[in-house]
Amino acid sequence: MKLTVIGCTGSMSGPDAVASSYLVQADDVAGRTWSVVLDFGPGAMGQLLRYLDPADLDAIGISHCHADHMVDLVGMHVFRRWNPAGALGPVLTFGPGELLPRLNGVDGTPAQETYATEFSFRTVSAGDSLHVGPLTITPYSALHPVDAFGYRVEGPGSNGDRVSLAFTGDTDLCEGIEAMADGVDLLLAEAAFLEGRDAVRGIHLTGRRAGQLAAGTSGQGGRRAAGRLVLTHIQPWTDPADPLAEAAAVYTGPLEAAAPGATWEI
């Protein structure tokens, strides 16, 4: 299973990267590559073209309906409906129940526009897994001001074993996200806040809380640590070194900040 960062800045596009979007790929036993994008924020459509023909995309997962995580679905709609080679048909698109009306809103279309020729919408619920080729994707409830989910993705590893990665979406610490991160091989965790700077709770993780999540020491503790922690959704006004230092104080495993085009083979 392979993770590629399409975009990784928090809350907006930045000078060096577009907003949140991550490509997860895995090969099945026949050698076919399956591709899933998690989140599709501003600028993601253009950057996806660097790594994948969007016609080959098998599914899109949206963690929540804030614009910095889903607004480029408008671009995907244009690509699929008016492709010069012919309409591409609907791609599985899963996320919170308000995803379709939210898309209507950002695209300025009436409720009669269902995008049924571009997207096959599926509303997710915590614990209700879905399968995309060899990948099993399980939503977990996140803690954010809107309906939000993290996703744990399990699939074939580079050594033929079963491996896992988890993406927090936007969240503070909560039972659902802690369960999602338990023993995961790679944890892709947002770290939009800093200790001492951002006191409000119930919105984002700090680098320290992301580190505790990866270490298995947040909440009641007693969970298995993640094999690797990658911090993401860091806003342009924050030096990534700061949340990395916070995380390193509580998590001793491999630790990095996401960057455009960065890849990990699990």
N, C-alpha and C positions, 0 to 999 in steps of 0.2 A: 504494500500500500504506500502511496506517495502523496505527500502534501506539498502544494505549491502556493506561495503567497501571491495573490493578485493585487490586493490592496490591504493596508494595515493601519492607516491613521484613524484616530478616534474623533467622532463627532463631525468631521468635515474632511475634505481632501486637504493634503498638505503640499509643501513645495517639492517634496521628494517622493511622495506616494499618494495614491488615491485611497478612498475610504474602504471599509472592511469588505473583503471578499477572498475566499480561499477555495482552491481547487483540490479535490480529493480524487485519486484515481487508483484503480486496482485491476489486475488481469484475472479473468476467469480461467478455468482449466483448458478451454479451447484456445486461449491466447488473445481473446478479445479484450480490449481496454474499456472499462466503464468509468465514466467521469461524472462527478457531482460537484456543483458549486455550492458552498455555504455562504450565504449573504451576498448582496449585490448592490453595494453602495455607489455613490457618485464616482464616475470614472471607471467603474469596473468593466463595463461593456467593452470599451476601447482596449483596456489592458488585457482582457481575456483573449483577444485576438492574437496576442503575442505567444500564447501557450496552447491554444486549442481552437479549431474551427467550431464556432458555436453550434453548427449543424450536428456535430457529433456529441453534444451534451446530452446526458441521460436524465439528469434531474437537477433541480435547484431547490435548496433548502433555505428558508428565511427564519432567522432567530426571533425577530420581532419587527414591528412595522414603523419604527422610526426611520426617517428619510435616509439617514447615513448608512442604513443597512439594506435598503430595498429599492431606492429610487431608480436605479438603472434597469429595472425590469421594463421600463418604458422603452429603452433602447433595444432590449431583447425582443420585445413585441414587434418593433419596427423590422428588425432583422429577420424574424421568422415569418411575418405576414407578407412583406414586400420583397423578399429575396429574389434577385434576378433569375435564379435557377428555378423558381417556383416556391410557393408556400411550403414551409417545412413541417407543418402539423404541430400539435401540442406536445410540450415537454412536461413531465411530471414536476409540479411546483408545490412544495409543502411548507406549511408554516401556520401561524395563528389564524383564527377564523376571520379576522377583519382584513386579511391580506387583499382580497379582491376589491372591497370598497376603498381601501387605502390607495390601491393602484388607480382606481377611477379618479380619486382626488388629485394625485400628483400628475396624472396625465390629462386632467381636465375633461374627462368624458362622463356621460350620464350613466346611470345604473344599468341601462339597457345594454351597455357594452360589457360583455362577459369575458372577452379575450379567449373564448373557447377554442378558437383555431390556433392559438399560440401556447396556451398554458392549460394543463390539466390540474386544477387546484385540488389539494387535499389538506383538510384541517387536521392538525396533529393534536394529540393529547399525551400527557406524560405516561411513559411506559409502553405506549403503543408503537411497536417497532414496525419499520417498513423495510423492504428489500429492494435493492437496486443492483442487479447482477449479483456479484459475490459479496456485496456490501450489505451489512445490517446496520440500520440507522435508528437509534432510539432517542426520542425526545425526553428531556428532564425539565421540570419546572424551574425557572429562574426567578430571581427577585429584582424587579425593575418596575418603573412606574406604569408600564403597559404590559399586556399579556406577552410573556417572553419565555423562550426555551433555550437550553443548551442541547447539544447533540453529541452523543457518543457513537462513533463509527467503528465497526469491527469488520475485519476483512483479512484476506490472505497476506501474510508477511513475506519478506524477501527470502526467508529460509523455508517457506512452505508451511509455517505455523500460522496460527490465528493471532492477529495483533489488533491493537485498539488505539484510537485517538479520540480526544474529547475537545469540543469547542464550547466555551462558556456562553457565547453571545455576550450581551451586556447584563451584568448581574452583580449583586452583592452576595456575600456568603449566605447560603441557605441549605436546607436539607437536600433538596433535589440536586443542586449542583455538586454538593459534597458526595452524594451517592454516585453521580455521573463520573467523578474524577477518581473514584476508588481503584487503585492499581492500574490505571491506564498507562499505556506505553509512552504516549506523548500527550501532554495537556497544553492546549492552545488557549491561554487565559487572558482576558482583557485586564488592563491595569491602567485605567484612565485617571485614577485619583492617586494622590500622595498623602502619606501620613503627615499630619500637622498642617496641611494646606487645605484639604477637602474634608470637612468634618461631617457633612450630611451623609446619612446612611440610607440603604435601600435602593441605591442607584448603580454604583460601580464598585469594583475592587480597587484597592491600592496594590502596589507592588508587594507589600508585606502580606496582605490577605491572600493574594494570588500564590505567594510562596507557601503560606500555611495550607492552602487548599492542595497544592502539589505535594507537600510533606505529609498530608493526612492528619494534621494536628489541629485543624479548625473545627469549630463546633464541639461535638462530644469526643472527637479524636478517635483513635482505634482503627483508622482506615489504613489501607496500604498506600505507600507513596507512589507518585507518578514516576515513570522512568526518565522523563525529560520534561522541562517546562519552557515554553515559548511565550513570552509576553507580547501582547498586541493591543490595538486600539489605544495607542498612546497619542495624545493630542499634539499638534505642532508646537504648542507653547511649552511642552515638557521635554526636558533632556532625557532620552531613554536610559541614560546611566543612572538616573535617580530611582525609578521603579526597579531597575535591575539590582541596585544595591540593597533596596528594601527586601526584595525577594531572597537575595543571597544570604541575608542575615538569618533566615529561618528555613531555607531549603538548600540542601547540600548536593543535589543532583545536577546534571547538565542543565545549563540555564542560558537562554539567548533572548534577544528581542527580534521580533519579526521584521523583515525587510522585503521590499518588492522583489519578486523573482526568487527568493530563497526557497529551497526545497529540502525536504527530509524524507528519506526512505526508511520505512519502519519494518 
